[in-house]
Amino acid sequence: MDKKANRILCLILVLVILICLYIQLNFLFEHCSKQFGFFTCVKDYFNYKKKQLKGECYIKNYSQKGISNISANLSIDVYLINTEKLNFSYYDLNKTISGVNDIWKDYGIQFKIRNITEYHFEKDYIIFQCNDELVELATNASQDRLYDKVIDVFIIPEIKTSVLFFDVKSGTEGFGWTSFDCKNIHNINFVVIKTRNVKNITWNLAHEFGHILGNEDYEYFSGQYNFMTNSGCIKDKFYSTIFDQEQVNRIYSRAIYLE
């Protein structure tokens, strides 16, 4: 191979390294800039990666389980999307809610199904309408690709808490929005749960109710053995259901509002 070819290969290699480095730094700035301790966040990330290379799980802190004096029954409205291919029966639904209640009973919260509604959508993509804003739902397509297609719209009902079960080939396993995310529309607390290729739907739904009840996620690499660590090895290996006392206190204040 001549020198010119070697230089071209070296240049390509350098460009690949720079692109990878840019992606890595962009990820860290995006995720760690939200944290109070930026450099601690970055350190946690690299500690997580080192443990991952060894086939181990990085656990920095085991949350101490908070004490709850709450006793609240929260009603939920359930929406089943495209039930003919959802592979999620009424029996599965009741079993899932029962499992969620087993988890939440330690914190004094129980969820009761108020209504079940079935929807059928024809299109590949579903978005939901929230305060006149269209937000992408259940797809990893870009905005340009999304709006190039004919899409179905699910309008979020203004009720205290609703849960949408859907079936898609890709996308997140679940997410939750509150009135704050919907620009403070009153009484919107909306949980979305995926049913396809999900290992633990019960845990996912219970976790998303944690958002509705006032708690935010920990980054997957934070090393926090906590219910709100939503991905990574801590979730996948342990499925922690521990809220600390500060989180329990938030749950108390939100539960009073939602009951």
C-alpha positions, 0 to 999 in steps of 0.5 A: 500500500502506498503512502497516499493510501496510508494517509487516507486511511489514517485520515479516515480513522482520525475522523471516525475517532473525532466523530465518536468523541463528539458523540460521547461529549455531546451525550455527557453535556446533554445528560450531565448539564442537568445535574447539580454536580457535572463532574460527579456525573461525568465520573459516574458515567466512566465508572459505569462504563469501566464496570460494564467492560468487566461484565459488572454493574456499577452501584454507587449508592443503595437508597434507604427505603423511605417510610410512608404514612400515606393511604390513597386509592387513585383511579385510572382510566385505561386506553387499549390501542389496537387490541387485535394485535396488542397481545395484551388481554383484559386478564393481562391488564388486571394481572399487571395492575395487581402486580403494580399494587403489590409494589406500591402497597409499601408506600400506601398507594393503590390504583383502581381501574375506573374505565377501559376504552379501546381505540383503533388506529390505522396509521404507522405512527401515533402522536398525542396532542397536548396543549395544542402541541404535537409530540411524537409518541411510540416511534424513533422517527425524526420529526421530518419523517414523522410529519411526512407521513399521515398520522393518527392523533390521540388527544389526551383526556383532561382526567386525573390519571390515564394509562395508554397501552400500545404495541410498536416495533420500536421506541421507549418501553414507557414514559409518563407526563404530568400537567407540568409537561403539558404546560399545566393543563389541569388534570392531565397525568398521562402514562404510556406503556409499550407491550411488545418485547418488554421484559417486565411491564408491571415494573415499567408501569409502576415506575411510570406512576413514580413520575406521575407522583412527582419523581424524576429519573436517575440517569442509568449510569448514576449508580443509584439503586433506586426505583427511578433508575429507569434503564441500564444494569440496575434496572435490568438485573434488579428492578429496584422498587425502593424510594428514599424518604425524599421521594416518598415525601413527594409522593405524599404531596402528589397523592393528595392532589390526585386522589 
